[in-house]
Amino acid sequence: MKKSHRKAGLLVGLASVIALPLVGAAPASAATPDSATTSATWSFGGHNQYCVKPDRGHPRTYAIGQVEGTWTSTITAGLRNLPPGSTSDGVVTLAPGTTEGPSGGSPAQLWFHLSIAPAPAGTYTAEFWATDGKVTQTDPVTIKVSEECA
């Protein structure tokens, strides 16, 4: 009798696993990027753009990101997807805090040393990222490599 109950339970479980995707339901643990972003109480951006000569690059510069709002967890931020040979000084952390006050406050600035290596002409899109462990926000960093740069 026990074997038939186990088989019935396994069949019901298997049928549920098969039927769930057919009705369009998602598992309870799945989170969409939109739901994570809407719960953020802070915003991140940088609007960094560079124009460098192909044979020189830009070995000593900075990228600057800004955080606005209120955050209760440490924010960790960095740069990624840099052109080949280019480097950044890793990640920066920002302790829990706020940029909002009675008079509005100023954004918290995150400074990153950036070394842009010589590269073939073209436009490269690197990415600034920031996360509080629950929400990750990104901002493009445009690097134009051209002889036309002043």
N, C-alpha and C positions, 0 to 999 in steps of 0.2 A: 504494500500500500504506500509506503514512503517513497519508493521509486517513482510511482505514477504522479505523486504530488510534486516531486522535484522536476520531473519532466514537464508537467503542466506549468510550473513556475518559470522554468527556463524558456518555454515556448512563449509565454506571455511577455517576458522580458525581451526576447528576441523580436517579437512582433512590434513591441513599442519602439525599439531601436530602429527598425526598418520603417515604421510608419511616421515617426517624428519628422524626418526630413521631407517626407511627402506632403505634409500639411504646412510646411514652412516655418515650423517652430525652431527656435535656437535654444541650445542648452542655457540654463540659468547663469552659468559662469561666464558666458561670452559677453564681452563689452565692445561696443562700437566706438570708433575714434570720436564720433560726434558727441556721444554721451559723456566721454571723458573731458572733452574740451569745454562743454557747457558748464561743467562743475568747477572750472577754474575761477579763482578769485584774484588772479594776477594775469598779466599779459607780458609777452616778451617780444622784442624786436630789435633791429639794428640798422637796417637800410644801408649796409656797407657795400660800396662799389669801388673798384680799383681799375686803373688802366696802367699797364706796365709794358715796357719794350721787351720783345722776345729774347734778346740776348742778355738782358740785365735782370729782369724780374724786379723784385723789391725786397731785399734781404732784411730790412729793419723797418717794420711798420706795426700798426696796431689795428685790431678790429674791436669795435665797441658794441656791446649789447646793453639793452635797458630793460629793467623789470619794473612794472608799475602794478599797484594794487596791494593786496594783503596776502601773505603766505605763512602757514603755520608749520611747514616742514622745510628743511634745508633745500635750497634750490642748487642743483649742480648743472653747470653749463660748459659747453665746449664748441669746437669747430670740427667739422668732418668733411670728407669728400673734397679735400684740397687738390689742386693740380699736382701731378707727379713731382716729387722732390721738394714740395713746399711743406712747411711745418708750422705748428702752433705749439704753445707751451702747455698743452694738456687741458685740464679742466679747472674751473674756478667754482668755489662754493659761496653761497650767500645764506647767512643765518636767517632763521625765521624773522619776519618783520613786516613793515608796511611803509608805503610811500604816500599814504593818505593822511592828511592832518587837517586841522581847522582851516589852513590856508591852501590846501590842495597838495602840497608837498612836491618834491622833485623825484624823478625816477632814479632807482638805484642803477649805477653804471657798472658794467663788468668789462674789464679791459683784458685783451688777449694779445700777447706778442705774436706777430705773424711774419713769417718769412716766405715770400713768394719766389719760387725758383724760376730761372729762365725756362721758357716753354715755347712750343710751337704756337704760332698765331692762332687765335680763336677766342671764343668766350667760354669760360668755365663757370659752373655754378657750384660753389661750395655751400655748406649749410651750417648756420649757427643753430644749436639746439639747447634747450633748457628743460629740466624736469624736476618736479618736487617728489618724485617717486610714484605719483598717481597720474599726473598729467604731464605730457611732453609737448612742448611747443617748438616750432622751428621758424627760421627766417633765412631767406636766400642771401648768399654773399656772392655778388657778381664780380668776376675777375676777367677783364678784357685784356688780352695779350695782343698788342698791335704796334706797328711802326708809327702809327698816327698819334700815339700818346704824347702829350706835351711834356 
